[in-house]
Amino acid sequence: MKWISVFFLTGCLTSRGFAVDQSKFRTCGETSFCRRHRGEHSAALYKYHLDKESIHFHLPAEANDPPIGAAEAAAKEKSNGLWKSLQERILGGSDDSEGKKDPYYRGTVPTLTGTLVNTAAKTSTGHKERLELSVYALSDGLLRLRITEVYQEHAGPHEKARVTYDELVLSTDTISPAEHAKWIQPGNSYLSQVVPDTENYMGLQYGDKEGESGMFLLLRIDSFAAFLYREDSLSDGPITTFGERQMTHFEIRRSKTAEQNSDSAEDEKSEDEAKGEDEKPEKEIVGYWEDGLAIYADGTREERKTVDQDHRKLSELDLDREGLWEESFGSHKDSKPYGPMSVGGDISFPGSSFLYGLPEHASATALKTTIGENSEYDHPYRLYNLDVFEYDLDVPMALYGAVPLVVSQSAKTGTSGVFWFNPSETFIDVLANTEGSKTTHWISESGIIDLFFLPGPSPRKLYHQYALLTGTAPQPPMFSLGYHQCRWNYKDEQDVYQVHGKFEELDYPYDVLWLDIEHTDGKRYFTWDKNLFPHPQEMLEKLWSQGRRMVTIVDPHVKRDDHYYIHKEATALGLYVKEKDGKKDYDGWCWPGSSSYLDFTNEKARNWWGDQFGYDRYKGSTPSLFTWNDMNEPSVFNGPEVSMQKDLRNLNGEEHREWHNLYGMLFQRSTAEGLTRRNLGENERPFVLSRSFFAGSQKYGAIWTGDNAAEWSHLEIAVPMLLSLNVGALSFVGADVGGFFGNTDAELMTRWMQAGAYTPFFRGHAHHDAKR
């Protein structure tokens, strides 16, 4: 991946006239779960020991044979009982998903399972804590390491499994077990090749061909850690490690006590006191703009606030109890009904000086250090999909999409990577070790630890492995690789014909003309403004007669208007995201004003939405009309951080915090499936552009880098941003040519068009205030 350096070593980013409103977006220091676990905070509460007596092993190629426990010489007649025990612990002893202890898991039977015991003198719950460890040896050298609470041990806060979204993200049809595996027990002489203290370690050899070198997983018993080696180069050391620096933590769910209620009340009091001085008399709010600032009845707008980025500083030994059970940011309060549930751990890449990935950030392709001496950033990288108005450059703050994938490139160990499968809000620190290696520290708000090791050793091999997990990008329709012309907004049909005619007059090649939100009837998607676009089908057919397609925007917010058929049907079918009580439809503010949002984690909602693209439903549409999905982080102008409250519920009662980063991808998926179904039986490929994304979005269409600016610094940052998306397996990508905000000049536009011609998705786009 040496070619990457050609692009990002191009000099420092120049200054720019736009700047994000930092008061609208949280940092790690303003986020309780990140503050608790960054660096050494709370480290004294977590020290894990792998219980040797709890280990069970099962040969992957003999799925009907019993597992082998610590007493390997146990009689044959007892084997069936052990296998049944394994099934019950992992699958709940039933093929019926509702009977499983973890109904959300999808994949192969584990190769090895055991129990992790928290041996810290004082734990976060005040009780003995145990976790379930499952290791899956997979084909192509892949390895899955999964850590959960011990489910259904007894009635209590963690009686039910934590929700995960395997079915919505993982390509389980292409994930298969390794052909062979062998358990190396503690004390085995084989272990002496990599560690002197063989009694404190055990191992797992696995691969796809018996007798050939495969992979070797070394497990440290106390304190627990995992080290992945390539078997043909054991002496070179591990390629990836987990838990070596003892940063693993897993906040066990617990019941809220009177003491914790007191802590919560104290937190609320201090937060109210802190912000009380800045509050001004309330004005009547009549709307919100995309930057999340209020529009008042007197015509004025809410002023941007200055914020203290440090918020709250702690010594390394402080145990931070603020925000455990309730947390506020600005005027928004997160009720946190389940309390603290964060998970995290350290992942190191020995011998590697360069790490890539973690899109999306407006920063260099190679990840910069965020903590430790001489760190390049003061804050960790953040993965939390957000509509960031006028985003800053060369910062690790979150943007529109998230792919929790890191790829290491090293002369010593080649290419390797990790996929941290967790769609909740996640912070990642990058630390340079003194021995010339890099460590990443992952901190997620909820979910479980579900880690996939991708051993490479080449970029081609690594992306084959990643494709087995999350799928491949389909061949895009040929027209979509041409030039796209877009603006917010072309005014009417006459404007469309004028723009098209000018391209024809100048003999300037273009393939697609786009319409933004103003083409609709009052921001009601799947409709046309009858005064401005009275003959949409005729317009589309005229463009198509000269080889041009059209794209219209369709966003996820639905105008709350009882006379609007989309809203009326979605309400009647009960397809909307709910308030925190799980009953009332959520009402947020976006372009149409008062809006509701479909629950795209729900299959029924996705199918219904896809049906709306049928020609009988989307009146005026034709086979030459395709779709642009914007604002799908989801963007909510009056919500916390311009998004939804975390304690909202989907139709299964699962909190928004659990599935936030999936929303944009599932919206694009539903749209792409709808465009495919409208031409059922025909070989018509869909085209859908999305701003928001997650791991697996490559299956559903194109991605762009959002609302950039007409400045040289944004042309410069476009290349490393697009390369970072490529590292995240998103190949059909581009940036708005010329810049969205501001007025470009001839030289900048010329150079950007030259650069844009080499990007897979090539679109010119501009704000309605920009000069034409």
C-alpha positions in Angstrom: 0.0 0.0 0.0 3.0 2.3 -0.5 1.1 4.1 -3.3 -1.1 5.7 -0.6 1.7 7.9 0.5 1.7 9.6 -2.9 -1.6 11.1 -2.1 -1.6 12.1 1.5 1.9 13.4 1.8 0.9 16.5 -0.3 1.4 19.2 2.3 -0.6 20.7 5.1 -4.3 21.6 4.6 -4.9 25.2 4.0 -7.2 27.4 6.0 -10.8 27.7 5.1 -13.7 30.0 5.6 -16.2 27.4 6.9 -16.2 25.9 10.4 -18.4 23.4 12.2 -20.4 24.4 15.2 -18.5 22.4 17.8 -21.1 23.0 20.5 -23.5 20.6 18.6 -21.2 17.6 18.7 -19.7 15.6 21.6 -16.1 14.7 22.2 -14.8 11.8 24.3 -14.5 14.1 27.2 -18.2 15.0 27.0 -19.2 11.3 26.7 -19.4 9.3 29.9 -18.6 5.8 28.6 -15.6 7.1 26.6 -14.4 9.2 29.5 -14.7 6.2 31.9 -12.4 3.9 29.8 -10.0 6.1 27.8 -6.4 5.6 28.9 -6.2 4.0 32.3 -9.5 5.2 33.7 -11.4 2.4 35.4 -8.6 -0.1 34.5 -8.5 -1.3 38.1 -12.1 -2.7 37.8 -11.3 -5.2 35.0 -8.7 -8.0 35.1 -9.8 -11.2 33.3 -8.7 -14.7 33.9 -9.6 -17.6 31.5 -11.0 -20.4 33.6 -9.1 -23.6 32.3 -11.8 -25.9 33.7 -14.5 -24.2 31.6 -12.8 -24.8 28.2 -14.6 -26.9 25.7 -13.2 -27.7 22.2 -15.0 -29.1 19.2 -13.5 -30.2 15.9 -14.9 -28.0 13.1 -14.8 -30.8 10.5 -16.8 -33.1 12.7 -19.9 -31.1 13.6 -21.8 -34.2 14.9 -19.1 -35.4 17.2 -18.9 -34.4 20.9 -16.6 -31.6 22.1 -13.5 -32.4 24.1 -13.2 -30.9 27.5 -10.3 -30.5 29.8 -10.5 -34.2 30.7 -9.7 -35.3 27.1 -9.7 -38.9 27.9 -13.3 -38.9 29.1 -15.3 -42.0 28.2 -17.1 -42.0 24.8 -20.5 -42.4 26.3 -20.2 -39.1 28.2 -19.4 -37.2 25.0 -22.9 -36.7 23.9 -23.6 -34.9 27.2 -20.7 -32.6 26.6 -21.9 -31.7 23.1 -25.4 -31.0 24.4 -23.9 -28.8 27.1 -22.0 -26.8 24.4 -25.2 -26.4 22.3 -27.1 -25.2 25.3 -24.5 -22.7 26.3 -24.1 -21.2 22.9 -27.4 -22.0 21.0 -29.8 -22.6 23.9 -30.2 -26.3 23.0 -32.7 -25.7 20.3 -32.8 -25.1 16.5 -35.7 -22.7 17.1 -34.2 -19.2 17.2 -36.7 -18.1 19.8 -35.4 -20.8 22.1 -31.8 -19.9 21.8 -30.0 -18.1 24.6 -28.6 -15.8 22.0 -31.2 -15.5 19.2 -29.2 -12.8 17.4 -26.1 -14.9 16.7 -25.6 -16.1 13.1 -22.7 -18.2 12.0 -20.8 -21.4 12.6 -20.6 -23.5 15.7 -17.8 -22.3 17.9 -14.5 -24.1 17.9 -13.6 -23.3 21.5 -15.6 -21.9 24.4 -14.8 -20.9 27.9 -15.5 -18.5 30.8 -13.6 -15.3 31.6 -13.6 -14.4 35.2 -13.0 -10.8 36.4 -10.5 -11.2 39.2 -10.2 -7.5 40.0 -10.3 -6.7 43.7 -13.2 -4.4 43.0 -15.5 -4.6 40.0 -17.9 -2.1 38.5 -20.9 -4.0 39.8 -19.5 -4.9 43.2 -20.0 -8.6 42.4 -18.1 -11.4 40.8 -18.3 -11.0 37.1 -18.1 -13.8 34.5 -18.2 -13.6 30.7 -18.7 -16.1 27.9 -15.8 -16.5 25.5 -16.4 -18.1 22.1 -13.6 -18.6 19.5 -14.5 -19.5 15.9 -11.8 -20.9 13.6 -13.0 -20.0 10.1 -11.9 -20.7 6.5 -9.3 -18.6 4.7 -7.5 -18.0 8.0 -10.3 -15.9 9.5 -10.9 -15.9 13.2 -13.9 -14.7 15.2 -13.5 -13.9 18.9 -16.8 -13.2 20.7 -17.3 -12.2 24.3 -20.8 -11.8 25.9 -22.4 -11.9 29.3 -23.3 -15.3 30.6 -26.9 -15.4 29.4 -29.8 -16.9 31.3 -27.7 -17.9 34.2 -30.4 -16.6 36.5 -33.2 -14.2 36.4 -31.7 -10.7 36.4 -30.5 -7.8 34.3 -28.6 -10.0 31.8 -31.1 -12.8 31.6 -31.7 -12.0 27.9 -29.0 -11.8 25.3 -27.7 -8.4 24.3 -29.0 -7.5 20.9 -26.6 -7.8 17.9 -27.3 -7.5 14.2 -25.5 -10.4 12.6 -28.4 -11.0 10.2 -28.4 -7.5 8.9 -24.6 -7.1 8.4 -22.8 -10.5 8.1 -22.9 -12.6 4.9 -23.5 -15.8 6.8 -23.8 -17.9 3.6 -20.1 -17.3 2.9 -18.8 -17.7 6.4 -17.7 -21.3 6.9 -15.5 -23.2 9.5 -11.9 -24.1 9.0 -11.4 -27.6 7.6 -9.3 -28.6 10.6 -8.4 -27.4 14.1 -6.3 -28.7 16.9 -6.4 -27.6 20.6 -3.0 -27.1 22.1 -3.4 -27.5 25.9 -1.4 -25.6 28.6 2.0 -27.1 29.1 2.3 -28.6 25.6 5.8 -28.3 24.2 4.5 -26.8 21.0 3.8 -23.6 23.0 7.5 -23.2 23.8 8.1 -22.0 20.3 6.4 -18.7 21.1 6.4 -18.3 25.0 8.6 -19.6 27.8 5.8 -20.0 30.4 3.7 -22.7 28.7 1.5 -23.3 31.7 -0.1 -19.9 31.4 -1.0 -20.4 27.7 -3.0 -22.6 25.4 -3.4 -22.5 21.7 -5.5 -23.3 18.6 -4.0 -24.5 15.3 -6.4 -24.2 12.4 -6.4 -24.1 8.6 -8.1 -25.3 5.4 -5.6 -28.1 4.4 -4.4 -30.7 6.8 -0.7 -30.9 6.9 -0.1 -27.4 5.5 0.8 -24.4 7.6 -2.3 -22.4 8.7 -2.9 -20.1 11.6 -2.1 -20.3 15.2 -4.1 -18.6 18.0 -2.3 -18.2 21.3 -4.5 -17.6 24.4 -3.0 -16.2 27.6 -4.8 -17.5 30.6 -4.0 -14.8 33.1 -4.4 -12.0 32.4 -6.5 -13.0 29.4 -5.2 -12.0 25.9 -5.2 -13.4 22.4 -2.3 -13.5 19.9 -2.7 -14.5 16.3 0.3 -15.9 14.4 0.9 -17.3 10.9 2.0 -20.8 11.5 4.8 -20.7 8.9 6.4 -17.7 10.7 6.0 -18.2 14.4 9.4 -16.8 15.1 8.4 -13.4 13.6 5.9 -13.0 16.4 2.1 -12.4 16.3 0.5 -10.3 13.5 -2.3 -9.1 15.7 -3.1 -9.2 19.5 -6.1 -8.5 21.6 -6.0 -7.6 25.3 -2.2 -7.6 25.5 -2.2 -4.2 27.2 -5.0 -5.2 29.6 -7.5 -2.6 28.4 -10.3 -5.1 27.9 -13.5 -4.1 29.7 -17.1 -5.2 29.6 -19.7 -3.4 31.7 -22.1 -6.0 33.0 -25.7 -5.0 33.1 -26.9 -4.4 36.7 -30.0 -3.2 38.5 -30.2 0.5 39.5 -29.7 0.9 43.2 -30.7 3.7 45.5 -27.1 4.7 45.6 -27.0 4.9 41.9 -30.2 6.9 41.8 -28.5 9.4 44.2 -25.4 9.6 41.8 -27.7 10.2 38.9 -29.5 13.0 40.7 -26.2 14.6 41.7 -25.0 14.4 38.1 -28.2 16.1 36.9 -27.8 18.8 39.4 -24.2 19.6 38.5 -25.0 19.6 34.8 -28.0 22.0 35.3 -25.8 24.3 37.3 -23.1 24.3 34.7 -25.3 25.3 31.8 -27.7 27.5 33.8 -25.5 30.6 33.5 -25.6 30.6 29.7 -29.3 30.2 29.2 -31.2 33.1 27.8 -35.0 33.8 27.8 -36.8 31.5 25.5 -38.1 32.7 22.1 -40.7 31.0 20.0 -39.1 28.4 17.7 -40.7 28.0 14.3 -38.2 25.7 12.7 -34.6 24.4 12.6 -31.9 24.5 10.0 -29.5 21.7 9.0 -26.9 22.9 11.4 -29.3 22.2 14.2 -29.7 25.8 15.2 -33.2 27.1 15.9 -35.1 29.6 13.7 -37.2 32.0 15.8 -40.5 33.6 15.1 -38.9 37.1 15.0 -36.7 36.0 12.1 -33.5 35.7 14.1 -31.5 32.4 14.5 -30.0 30.7 17.5 -26.4 31.7 18.0 -23.5 29.2 18.0 -22.2 28.4 21.5 -18.6 28.1 22.5 -17.8 24.9 24.4 -15.0 23.7 26.7 -13.6 20.7 24.8 -11.9 19.3 27.9 -15.3 19.2 29.8 -14.0 17.1 32.7 -10.4 16.0 33.4 -9.6 12.9 35.5 -6.5 11.5 37.0 -5.6 8.0 35.9 -7.0 6.4 39.0 -10.3 8.3 39.1 -13.4 6.0 38.8 -15.8 8.3 36.9 -19.4 7.8 38.0 -20.9 10.7 36.2 -23.4 9.8 33.5 -23.8 6.1 34.4 -27.6 6.1 34.5 -28.6 9.4 32.9 -26.7 11.8 30.7 -27.4 15.2 29.2 -25.9 17.0 26.3 -27.2 20.6 25.7 -30.9 20.6 26.2 -31.2 16.8 25.5 -31.3 14.1 28.1 -30.6 10.4 27.6 -32.6 8.3 30.1 -30.3 5.3 29.8 -32.8 2.8 31.2 -30.3 -0.1 31.1 -27.4 1.9 32.7 -23.8 1.5 31.7 -23.2 -1.2 29.0 -20.0 -0.2 27.3 -17.4 -2.7 26.0 -13.9 -2.3 24.7 -10.4 -3.5 24.4 -6.9 -3.0 22.9 -5.8 -4.4 19.6 -2.2 -4.2 18.6 -0.3 -4.7 15.4 3.3 -5.7 16.3 5.9 -4.3 14.0 3.5 -2.1 12.1 4.0 1.7 11.8 1.0 2.4 9.5 -2.6 1.8 10.1 -5.5 2.7 7.8 -9.3 2.6 7.8 -12.0 3.8 10.2 -13.9 5.9 7.6 -15.4 8.4 7.6 -13.1 11.3 8.8 -11.9 14.4 7.0 -8.3 13.4 7.7 -5.2 11.7 6.2 -5.6 8.1 4.9 -2.9 6.9 7.4 -4.4 7.0 10.9 -2.7 9.5 13.2 -1.9 8.9 16.9 -4.5 10.3 19.3 -3.1 9.6 22.7 0.4 9.3 24.3 3.5 11.5 24.0 3.6 13.7 20.9 0.2 12.5 19.7 -1.1 14.1 16.5 -4.7 14.5 17.7 -6.0 15.3 21.1 -9.2 13.3 20.7 -9.9 9.7 19.6 -11.4 8.8 16.2 -15.2 8.7 16.6 -17.6 6.4 14.7 -21.1 7.8 15.0 -23.0 8.7 11.9 -23.8 12.4 11.9 -25.0 15.2 9.7 -22.1 17.6 10.3 -22.8 21.0 8.8 -19.7 22.6 7.3 -17.3 20.0 8.6 -13.7 20.7 9.7 -10.6 19.2 8.1 -7.8 17.3 9.7 -9.8 16.2 12.8 -11.0 12.8 14.0 -14.6 13.9 14.7 -17.4 11.7 13.3 -18.9 12.3 9.9 -21.7 10.6 7.9 -20.6 7.0 7.9 -18.7 4.4 9.9 -16.8 1.3 9.0 -15.0 -0.2 12.1 -12.2 -1.8 10.1 -8.5 -1.2 10.6 -5.9 -2.5 8.2 -2.2 -2.7 9.0 0.6 -2.6 6.4 4.0 -3.7 7.6 7.2 -4.8 5.9 7.6 -7.4 8.6 4.1 -8.9 8.9 2.5 -7.9 5.5 -1.1 -7.0 5.5 -3.5 -7.8 8.3 -6.6 -6.2 9.9 -9.5 -6.4 12.3 -13.2 -5.8 12.0 -14.8 -4.7 15.2 -18.4 -5.7 14.6 -20.3 -3.2 16.8 -22.8 -0.6 15.3 -23.1 1.5 18.5 -21.2 4.7 19.1 -17.5 3.9 19.2 -14.3 5.8 19.9 -10.9 4.5 18.8 -7.5 5.7 20.2 -4.4 5.1 18.2 -1.2 4.8 20.2 2.4 4.4 18.9 4.3 2.0 21.0 8.0 2.4 21.8 8.9 -0.9 20.1 7.7 0.5 16.7 4.2 -1.0 16.7 0.7 0.6 16.8 -2.1 -0.1 19.2 -5.7 0.8 18.8 -8.0 1.1 21.8 -11.7 0.5 21.0 -14.5 1.8 23.3 -18.1 1.1 22.3 -21.2 2.3 24.1 -23.1 -1.0 24.1 -23.3 -4.3 22.4 -20.7 -7.1 22.8 -17.1 -7.7 21.9 -17.3 -9.3 18.5 -13.9 -9.2 16.8 -12.9 -10.7 13.4 -9.2 -11.1 12.7 -8.3 -10.8 9.0 -4.8 -12.3 8.6 -4.1 -11.3 5.0 -1.1 -11.6 4.3 -1.7 -9.5 1.1 -4.2 -6.7 0.5 -5.9 -8.9 -2.1 -6.2 -11.8 0.4 -7.4 -9.5 3.2 -10.2 -8.1 1.1 -11.3 -11.5 0.0 -11.5 -12.4 3.7 -13.5 -9.2 4.5 -15.8 -9.9 1.5 -16.6 -13.3 3.0 -17.9 -11.5 6.1 -19.7 -8.5 4.6 -20.3 -9.1 0.9 -19.0 -7.8 -2.4 -19.8 -4.7 -4.4 -22.1 -5.5 -7.4 -21.3 -4.3 -10.9 -22.7 -0.8 -11.2 -24.9 0.2 -14.1 -22.7 1.5 -16.9 -24.3 5.0 -17.0 -23.5 5.6 -13.4 -19.7 5.6 -14.1 -20.2 8.7 -16.3 -20.5 12.4 -15.3 -23.5 13.4 -13.1 -24.8 17.0 -13.0 -26.5 18.2 -9.8 -27.6 21.3 -8.0 -29.8 22.2 -5.1 -32.0 22.8 -7.0 -32.9 23.0 -10.7 -36.0 25.1 -10.5 -38.5 23.5 -12.9 -38.9 21.5 -16.1 -37.8 24.5 -18.2 -34.6 24.8 -16.2 -33.9 21.1 -16.7 -34.2 21.4 -20.5 -32.0 24.5 -20.4 -29.2 22.8 -18.5 -29.5 19.7 -20.7 -29.5 21.9 -23.8 -26.4 23.7 -22.8 -24.5 20.4 -22.3 -25.6 19.4 -25.8 -24.6 22.8 -27.3 -21.1 22.6 -25.8 -20.9 18.9 -26.7 -19.9 18.3 -23.1 -20.4 14.7 -22.0 -22.8 13.9 -19.2 -25.0 11.0 -18.4 -27.3 11.9 -15.5 -29.2 15.0 -14.4 -30.2 15.3 -10.7 -33.1 16.9 -8.8 -32.8 17.9 -5.1 -35.6 18.3 -2.5 -37.4 21.3 -4.2 -38.8 19.1 -7.0 -41.3 17.5 -4.6 -44.6 18.7 -3.4 -43.7 20.4 -0.1 -40.8 17.9 0.7 -43.2 14.9 0.3 -41.0 12.3 -1.3 -42.3 10.2 -4.2 -44.2 13.3 -5.4 -43.6 16.2 -7.8 -44.4 19.8 -7.5 -47.3 20.1 -10.0 -46.6 23.7 -10.8 -42.8 23.3 -11.4 -42.8 19.7 -12.7 -46.2 19.1 -14.2 -45.1 16.5 -16.7 -42.4 14.4 -15.0 -42.8 11.3 -17.2 -42.6 13.3 -20.4 -39.5 15.1 -19.1 -37.8 11.8 -18.2 -38.6 10.3 -21.6 -37.2 13.3 -23.4 -33.9 13.0 -21.5 -33.8 9.3 -22.1 -34.4 9.7 -25.8 -31.0 11.4 -25.9 -29.4 8.9 -23.6 -29.7 10.7 -20.3 -31.0 9.4 -17.0 -32.3 11.3 -14.0 -31.9 10.9 -10.3 -34.3 12.3 -7.7 -33.7 12.6 -4.0 -35.6 10.5 -1.5 -34.8 11.1 2.2 -35.8 8.9 5.2 -37.8 11.6 7.1 -41.5 11.5 6.2 -43.6 14.6 6.5 -46.3 14.2 9.2 -49.3 15.1 7.1 -52.4 13.0 7.3 -53.2 13.8 3.7 -49.8 12.5 2.5 -50.3 8.9 1.4 -46.8 7.8 2.5 -47.3 9.0 6.0 -50.9 7.8 6.2 -49.9 4.3 5.2 -46.8 4.1 7.4 -48.8 5.3 10.4 -51.6 2.7 9.8 -49.0 -0.1 9.4 -47.1 1.0 12.5 -43.7 1.2 10.7 -42.2 4.3 12.4 -39.5 4.5 15.0 -41.1 5.0 18.5 -40.5 7.3 21.4 -38.7 5.9 24.4 -42.0 4.6 25.8 -42.1 2.3 22.7 -45.7 3.4 21.8 -45.9 6.9 20.3 -44.4 7.5 16.9 -41.3 9.7 17.1 -41.7 13.2 15.8 -38.5 15.1 14.8 -37.7 18.1 12.6 -36.1 17.9 9.1 -36.6 19.5 5.7 -40.4 19.1 5.6 -40.8 20.3 9.2 -42.4 17.8 11.6 -41.3 14.3 10.4 -41.3 10.7 11.4 -38.8 8.0 10.5 -39.3 4.4 9.3 -37.7 1.6 11.3 -35.4 0.2 8.6 -34.1 -2.5 11.0 -37.5 -4.1 10.5 -38.0 -6.3 7.4 -41.6 -5.4 7.0 -40.8 -1.7 7.0 -37.9 -2.2 4.5 -40.1 -4.2 2.1 -42.9 -1.6 2.3 -40.5 1.2 1.6 -39.0 -0.7 -1.4 -42.5 -1.2 -2.8 -43.0 2.6 -3.0 -40.5 2.7 -5.9 -42.9 0.7 -8.1 -44.2 2.6 -11.1 -47.7 2.2 -9.9 -46.8 3.9 -6.6 -44.2 6.5 -7.6 -46.3 8.4 -10.1 -44.3 10.0 -12.9 -41.3 7.7 -12.5 -39.9 5.6 -15.4 -37.1 3.0 -15.7 -34.6 5.8 -16.4 -35.2 7.4 -13.0 -32.9 6.5 -10.1 -32.4 7.5 -6.5 -30.3 9.6 -4.1 -30.6 8.8 -0.4 -29.5 11.8 1.7 -29.9 12.8 5.4 -29.9 9.1 6.4 -27.5 9.2 9.4 -30.4 9.9 10.4 -30.5 13.7 10.4 -32.9 15.3 12.9 -32.4 19.1 13.0 -33.8 19.4 16.6 -32.3 16.2 18.0 -29.1 15.7 20.0 -26.1 16.1 17.7 -28.6 16.7 14.9 -29.8 13.1 15.1 -32.2 10.9 17.1 -32.3 10.5 20.8 -30.5 7.4 21.9 -33.3 6.0 24.0 -35.8 5.9 21.1 -37.0 2.4 20.2 -37.3 0.4 17.0 -40.3 -1.9 16.5 -38.6 -4.7 18.5 -38.1 -2.4 21.4 -34.4 -2.1 20.9 -32.8 1.3 21.7 -31.6 3.6 18.9 -28.1 3.5 20.6 -27.8 -0.2 19.5 -28.5 0.3 15.8 -27.7 3.9 15.1 -24.8 3.3 12.7 -26.8 0.8 10.7 -29.7 3.1 9.8 -28.2 4.7 6.7 -27.0 1.4 5.2 -30.4 -0.2 5.8 -32.2 2.8 4.2 -30.0 2.5 1.1 -30.5 -1.3 1.1 -34.3 -0.9 1.1 -34.1 1.6 -1.7 -31.8 -0.5 -3.8 -34.1 -3.6 -3.3 -37.1 -1.5 -4.3 -35.4 -0.3 -7.6 -34.6 -3.9 -8.4 -38.2 -5.2 -7.7 -39.8 -2.5 -9.8 -38.2 -4.3 -12.8 -38.8 -7.8 -11.6 -37.6 -10.4 -14.1 -35.5 -7.9 -16.0 -31.7 -7.4 -15.9 -31.8 -3.8 -14.7 -29.2 -2.8 -12.1 -30.2 -0.3 -9.5 -28.3 2.9 -8.8 -28.6 4.5 -5.3 -26.3 7.1 -3.9 -26.1 7.3 -0.1 -24.4 9.7 2.3 -24.5 7.4 5.3 -23.0 3.9 5.5 -21.7 1.0 7.6 -19.7 -2.2 6.9 -21.5 -3.9 4.1 -22.7 -0.8 2.3 -20.6 -1.8 -0.7 -23.5 -4.2 -1.6 -26.1 -1.5 -2.1 -24.6 1.4 -4.2 -22.5 4.5 -4.3 -21.2 6.7 -1.4 -20.1 10.3 -1.5 -18.2 12.4 1.0 -21.0 14.8 1.8 -21.3 18.6 1.9 -17.8 19.8 1.1 -16.7 23.4 0.2 -15.5 25.1 -2.9 -12.0 25.5 -1.5 -8.6 24.1 -2.5 -8.3 22.4 0.9 -11.4 20.4 0.2 -10.0 19.3 -3.2 -6.8 18.2 -1.3 -8.7 16.3 1.4 -10.9 14.5 -1.1 -8.2 12.1 -2.2 -7.3 10.8 1.3 -11.0 10.6 2.3 -11.8 8.6 -0.8 -8.8 6.3 -0.2 -10.0 5.8 3.4 -13.4 4.8 2.1 -11.6 2.3 -0.3 -9.8 0.8 2.7 -13.3 0.3 4.2 -14.1 -1.7 1.1 -16.3 1.1 -0.4 -15.1 1.4 -3.9 -17.9 3.2 -5.7 -17.2 6.6 -4.1 -16.7 10.2 -5.0 -16.7 13.8 -3.7 -18.8 16.7 -4.9 -16.8 18.2 -7.8 -16.3 22.0 -7.4 -17.4 21.9 -3.7 -21.0 22.1 -2.4 -20.7 25.3 -0.2 -19.4 28.5 -1.6 -18.4 29.7 -5.1 -15.7 27.9 -7.0 -13.5 29.7 -9.5 -12.4 28.6 -13.0 -9.0 27.3 -11.9 -10.4 25.3 -8.9 -13.2 23.9 -11.0 -10.9 22.9 -13.8 -8.5 21.1 -11.5 -11.4 19.4 -9.6 -12.9 18.1 -12.8 -9.6 16.7 -13.8 -9.3 14.9 -10.5 -12.9 13.9 -10.4 -12.7 12.1 -13.8 -10.5 9.5 -12.0 -13.0 8.8 -9.3 -15.6 6.0 -9.7 -18.5 8.3 -8.8 -18.1 11.6 -10.6 -20.7 14.3 -9.8 -20.7 18.1 -9.8 -22.9 19.5 -7.1 -23.6 23.0 -5.6 -25.6 24.8 -2.9 -28.6 26.9 -4.0 -26.7 30.0 -2.9 -23.7 29.2 -5.2 -23.3 31.0 -8.5 -24.4 29.1 -11.6 
